[in-house]
Amino acid sequence: MNPWHIEFCYLLFLLIFLMIGIISVILIIKGRHKKKNIKFPVISLVSNSLLLLILTLFGTSHHTYYKYNDWSILGSNISTVRQKYGAFDLGEVTDNKAGRAAYYIYTDNGPIMPDHLKHYYYIEYDEEGIIYKVYDACQSGG
């Protein structure tokens, strides 16, 4: 799935949550003025806020690509990541040597200026196997 699909869905969910929140606040204000029961709008506002918080946390922890949790990968050992997510599509891990490995994530065939190149989730690690950088890029050499 191309990142622009994910960005569009993320923005759509944010817009929906924002609209539900605004409607809930309006219903709470109207209910308090008319001295009606505001139980449903309050529950709606609280649950909407929790869902928005969860969506925001997921979006920030999976910033590079939705399948890989950047927060858990950064600072962990390269062999742990290989055990969790499987064999790497690019690069090999060698002991006591810094390097870079990658997982294939998508080929950009999007509707707006596609590059038709394979994109990878790159993981860079130091001599002790500790991951210090993750990013999305194309394979070098195009």
FENRA-V131145 format. One record per residue. RES is the residue in three letters. PHI is phi in whole degrees, 0 to 359 (NA if undefined). Layout:
res = (RES & RES)
phi = (PHI & PHI)
This chain:
res = (MET & ASN & PRO & TRP & HIS & ILE & GLU & PHE & CYS & TYR & LEU & LEU & PHE & LEU & LEU & ILE & PHE & LEU & MET & ILE & GLY & ILE & ILE & SER & VAL & ILE & LEU & ILE & ILE & LYS & GLY & ARG & HIS & LYS & LYS & LYS & ASN & ILE & LYS & PHE & PRO & VAL & ILE & SER & LEU & VAL & SER & ASN & SER & LEU & LEU & LEU & LEU & ILE & LEU & THR & LEU & PHE & GLY & THR & SER & HIS & HIS & THR & TYR & TYR & LYS & TYR & ASN & ASP & TRP & SER & ILE & LEU & GLY & SER & ASN & ILE & SER & THR & VAL & ARG & GLN & LYS & TYR & GLY & ALA & PHE & ASP & LEU & GLY & GLU & VAL & THR & ASP & ASN & LYS & ALA & GLY & ARG & ALA & ALA & TYR & TYR & ILE & TYR & THR & ASP & ASN & GLY & PRO & ILE & MET & PRO & ASP & HIS & LEU & LYS & HIS & TYR & TYR & TYR & ILE & GLU & TYR & ASP & GLU & GLU & GLY & ILE & ILE & TYR & LYS & VAL & TYR & ASP & ALA & CYS & GLN & SER & GLY & GLY)
phi = (NA & 292 & 298 & 291 & 297 & 293 & 298 & 297 & 297 & 299 & 293 & 296 & 297 & 299 & 296 & 298 & 297 & 296 & 295 & 298 & 297 & 296 & 297 & 297 & 296 & 298 & 295 & 294 & 296 & 296 & 294 & 289 & 291 & 267 & 57 & 261 & 289 & 248 & 298 & 297 & 298 & 292 & 298 & 298 & 294 & 293 & 294 & 297 & 295 & 295 & 296 & 295 & 297 & 297 & 298 & 294 & 297 & 296 & 297 & 279 & 280 & 246 & 297 & 289 & 202 & 294 & 278 & 242 & 276 & 300 & 297 & 279 & 283 & 297 & 88 & 268 & 273 & 297 & 289 & 295 & 295 & 296 & 293 & 284 & 255 & 97 & 294 & 283 & 276 & 228 & 84 & 232 & 265 & 241 & 293 & 57 & 215 & 291 & 191 & 216 & 228 & 209 & 248 & 290 & 241 & 189 & 249 & 283 & 239 & 295 & 283 & 246 & 47 & 289 & 259 & 55 & 254 & 281 & 254 & 233 & 266 & 274 & 233 & 255 & 224 & 268 & 298 & 271 & 86 & 274 & 280 & 240 & 206 & 229 & 196 & 257 & 203 & 275 & 293 & 297 & 98 & 68)
